[in-house]
Amino acid sequence: MKQRYFVELAYNGTRFHGWQIQPNAISVQGELEHALSTICREKMAVTGAGRTDTGVHANYYVAHFETEKTTLDDPSFTYKLNSFLGKDLVIYKVTKVDAEAHARFSAVSRTYHYFINQRKDPFAQELSWYFSHPLDVDLMNKACEVLFEFEDFTSFSKLHTDVKTNNCKIYKAQWTRDGFNLQFTIKADRFLRNMVRAIVGTLVSVGQGKLTIDDFRNIIEAKDRGTAGFSVPAQGLFLTDICYPETMFVRSNEGC
């Protein structure tokens, strides 16, 4: 009988063409499946919590796989698995879970952070977006409050995706500033393709005074991607948390 395992991991997305396996491209899923297959000496298929695009990072990501082996939750296996992976992909923990537990569909919320650096910094160029123009963070936070009025975020979705609905429930959306560094935090039950980067780009236009709060509301109401702002660069985006029901998968997190 096969045992299902959850894998907690993190990665720097700079050299990856996203999570999902693609022809002739390096992906997180591809490298993880190769390492697991090599160590376990069987073909392994890994299911992730969701896609991340090329260049996007993950402080915390979850995937699952199945095998008849029953001892892979031992720390020695995690150590061995890490030895097969490059420096930009790390496994934190491998845990046995119920057969019904699913890395993607069992998640109850996800949290992303987006980082903007307003002073040129050679050490931050792969992990944030350098944007030197003045931004009104208070105004951007007022625009964030508008997000809670809606559930249909078609205006911030990549076109021609295969999802059944563009509805999402946003639990948190907030900008903070620390000197030259800005951080956007957004938490929701689910996200659409390119949604966070499109929201950030549109909020930046608000912060520059190019859009008003009413403009921002009208963009969402339009349910048209063409009305929204640009998508900000991928390197500033981090998936930072995924929450699951406590009865299924217990870990220390920032709160579900």
N, C-alpha and C positions, 0 to 999 in steps of 0.2 A: 504493500500500500504506500502511495506517495505521501510525503510530508511537505507541507508548504512552509516556506521561510520568507520573512521580510528582511530586506537588506537596507540599513541606514547608511547613507553615503553623502559625500560632498564633492564638488568639482569646480575647478576653474575652467570656464567654458571657452577661453580664448582660442584654443587650437581645435576645439570640437565643432562639428557642423550640427550642433544640437544634440538632444538626447537620442532621437530615433535613428535606427539604422537606415543608411542611404547608400545607394550604389557608388562605389569609388570615392567614399568620403569617410573621414574618421568621426565616429559618434561615441557617446558615452555608453549607450546600450551595446554597441558592437564590441567595445573593449571589455565590458563587464561579462558579456556572454562568452567571449573568447577565454577570459581568465577562468571562469567557472567551469567551462567545458574541459579546459586543459587539466585543471586540478582534479576534478571529479571523474575525468575520463569517460564522459558521456555528453551527448548533445544537450546543451542547456538553453532554454528560452526564458528570457527575463521580461517581465511586464512592469512598466514604470508608472509612476503616479500621474504622469502627463508629459506632454512635449515641452521642451524648452528650445528656443530657436538658436541658430548659430550665434556663438559669442556670449550667450546668456549664462550666468553662473548659478550655482546652487550651494548655499551654506548647509542646507539640509534637504535631502531628497530620499524617497523611499521607492523600492522596487520589490517584486516578489518573484520567486521561482519555485519549482517543485522537483523533488527527487525522492528516490526510495531510501537514500541515506538518511540516518536519523541522528547523527552526531555533529552536524555542521554548525550548531550554535555554540560550539566550544571556541573560546578566544584564540586558540592555536590555529583554527581554520581562518579566522579573520586576519590574523597575522600573515598566514601563508598567502591568502588572497591578495593582500596589499603588496606582497613582494612581487606579484605578477603585474601590478599596475604601475603606470607612470606617476610622476610626482604631482600631477594636476588632478588626480582622481584618488580618493581615499574612502575606504570602508570603515565605518565606525562600529557597526554591530550587525550580527546575523542572529535572528530570533525566530523560533518556531511560533507559528500562528495557526489558527483554525483553518480548515480547508475552505471555508467561505470567505475568509479575509482577502480583500483585494486592494492592492496598492493604490489603484485609481478610484474605483467606485465606492470603496468604504471610507474614503476621506470625507470629513465633514467641513473642513475649511483649509484654505491655503493663504499664506502671507508672503507678499513680495516687498522688497525694498528697492528704491531707485536712488542712485547717488549722483549728484551734480557737484562738480568742483568748479568754483568760480575764480580760482587762481591757478595758473598753469603749474602743474606738478608732474615731473617726469616719472615719479613713483606711483602715481595714481591713474595714469592714462589707460591702463588695461582694466581698471576696476571702477571707473566713474566716467561721466561725460563732462568734458571741459566746456563750460559755457560762461563767458565772462560778462555778458550783458546784465545790467541790473534787473532784479526780479522782486516784485512785491509779494513776499511770502504770506502776509496777512490776507491779501486779496485772493491768493491762490487757495488758502484754507477756507475762505468764504465760498469759493467755487466748489471745494470738496464737499461742503454740506449739501450741495445740490444733488450729488450722486446718490444720497440716501432717499431721494424722492422717487427714484426710478428702479426698475428691474430689467427692462429691455435695453441692452447696450449695443445694439446693432451698429450704431454710429462709430463704435470703437473696435469693431471686429474686422479681422481680415476677411476679404471677400471670398466667396465660393468655398467655404469650409463645409465639412460634412456633419455638423452638429444639428440636433433636432430642434433646439431652442437657443435663443440669444439672451435668455433671462438669467440673471445672476443676482444674488443677494449680497450686497456690500455691507460689511460689519464695521469697517474702519477705513478712513482715508484721511491722511494728515501729513503736512509738511513740517519739518523742524530744521532749524539752522544752527550750525556750530561754526562760527567764524566764516571762512570761505566755503564751507561744506554744507550742502543741502541734502536732506534725506526725506524721501517720500515713502510712507508706509501705507499699504493697502491690503486689507484682509476681506475675503469673500468666500462663499461656499464653492464657487467655481469661477474660472476665468475663460474668456474666449481667446482665440488666437490673436496675438498682437495687442490685446486689450490694454494691458498696463502701459506699454510704450506709447500707444495712441492717446490714452488719458493724460499721461505726463506731458506729451507734446502739446496737447490742447491747453493744459493748465499753465504751461510755460508761456503760451500766447496770452493768457489772462494776466500772468505776472508781468508781462512786458507792456500791458495796456492795449494790446491789439484786439482783445476780446473783452466784453463786459460779462458780468455774472449772467445777465439775461441772454447774452449770446451763447454762453456755455449751456444754459438750460435749453435753448432752442436747438442747439446741435444734437443733444440727446433725444429730444422730442422728434427730430427729423428722421431718426432711424436710417441714416444715410452716411456711410463712411466718408463720402466725398465732402461732407460739410465740416468734418472734424479737422483737427490740426495734424501736423506731421508726426510720424513715429520717431521717437528719440533713439539714439544709437544703442545697440544691444549691450555694450560693455558695462553700462551703469546698472543693469538689472540683475537682481539676485532673488531667487526663490529661497526664503529663509525659514519657513515652517510649514508643516503639513500636520493637521490634527486628525486623529482617529478616535472612535469610541473607546473609552477607558477599558471596557470589558474585553476589547479585542486586542489592544496593543498599548501597553503602558510604557511611557517614557517621560523624562523630565523635559517640559517645553515651556514656551512663553505664555501658555494659557489658551485653551480651546473655547 
